[in-house]
Amino acid sequence: MTFNWIAGREIDERLHRLCIELEYEFRPKIIKFLIANFDMECCSDFSCFHFDVDLTSKRVTLSDDTPLQYLKKIKPIFDRKMEMAFANY
């Protein structure tokens, strides 16, 4: 899986550390979510999934770079679940 970081400004050392912390927090949650919704029927390593992490609006969304059949299946559910996960930052 790929995380696209959207910061609205240049990512300095402090912001870079935050990105690393967020990725370590989000990655296991996202993998559990994907396993629960796909039963490994898609790319087995989830490398076809791309996520936009907007640090300004504090949202994690599925990127349009994710294949359309996967976007259609989980986008509404994913958006609701991950909105809650970003509330702590």
C-alpha positions as CSV (number, residue, x, y, z in Angstrom):
1,M,0.0,0.0,0.0
2,T,1.1,3.5,-0.7
3,F,0.5,6.7,1.4
4,N,0.4,10.0,-0.4
5,W,1.1,12.8,2.1
6,I,-0.7,16.1,1.5
7,A,0.6,18.8,3.8
8,G,-0.1,22.1,2.1
9,R,3.5,23.1,2.9
10,E,7.0,21.7,2.8
11,I,7.4,18.7,5.0
12,D,10.0,19.6,7.6
13,E,11.7,17.2,10.1
14,R,8.9,17.6,12.7
15,L,6.2,17.0,10.1
16,H,8.1,14.1,8.7
17,R,8.2,12.4,12.1
18,L,4.4,12.9,12.5
19,C,3.9,11.2,9.1
20,I,6.0,8.2,10.2
21,E,4.0,8.0,13.5
22,L,0.7,8.2,11.6
23,E,1.7,5.6,9.1
24,Y,2.7,3.2,11.9
25,E,-0.7,3.8,13.5
26,F,-2.8,3.7,10.3
27,R,-1.2,0.8,8.5
28,P,-2.3,-2.0,10.9
29,K,-5.8,-0.6,11.0
30,I,-6.0,-0.3,7.2
31,I,-4.7,-3.8,6.7
32,K,-7.3,-5.3,9.1
33,F,-10.0,-3.3,7.3
34,L,-8.8,-4.6,3.9
35,I,-8.6,-8.2,5.1
36,A,-12.1,-8.0,6.6
37,N,-13.5,-6.6,3.3
38,F,-11.6,-8.6,0.7
39,D,-10.6,-12.0,2.0
40,M,-7.4,-11.7,-0.1
41,E,-9.4,-11.7,-3.3
42,C,-7.4,-8.7,-4.6
43,C,-3.7,-8.1,-4.8
44,S,-2.5,-10.3,-1.9
45,D,0.0,-7.7,-0.6
46,F,-2.4,-4.8,-0.9
47,S,0.1,-2.9,-3.1
48,C,-2.7,-1.9,-5.4
49,F,-4.2,0.3,-2.7
50,H,-3.3,4.0,-2.5
51,F,-4.3,6.4,0.3
52,D,-4.3,10.2,0.5
53,V,-3.4,11.5,3.9
54,D,-4.3,15.1,4.2
55,L,-2.6,16.6,7.2
56,T,-4.4,19.9,6.9
57,S,-8.0,18.5,6.9
58,K,-7.0,15.4,9.0
59,R,-8.5,12.9,6.6
60,V,-7.4,9.6,5.2
61,T,-9.1,8.7,2.0
62,L,-8.7,6.1,-0.8
63,S,-6.8,7.6,-3.6
64,D,-8.0,7.6,-7.2
65,D,-4.9,5.6,-8.0
66,T,-6.6,2.6,-6.3
67,P,-8.2,0.3,-8.9
68,L,-11.9,1.3,-9.5
69,Q,-13.4,-2.0,-8.6
70,Y,-11.9,-1.7,-5.1
71,L,-12.8,1.9,-4.7
72,K,-16.4,1.2,-5.5
73,K,-16.6,-1.6,-3.0
74,I,-15.1,0.0,0.1
75,K,-14.9,3.8,-0.3
76,P,-18.0,4.9,1.7
77,I,-17.3,2.4,4.6
78,F,-13.5,3.2,4.6
79,D,-14.1,7.0,4.7
80,R,-16.3,6.7,7.8
81,K,-13.9,4.3,9.6
82,M,-10.8,6.3,9.0
83,E,-12.4,9.6,9.8
84,M,-12.6,8.5,13.4
85,A,-9.0,7.2,13.4
86,F,-7.5,10.6,12.6
87,A,-9.4,12.4,15.4
88,N,-6.5,12.2,17.8
89,Y,-4.2,14.4,15.8
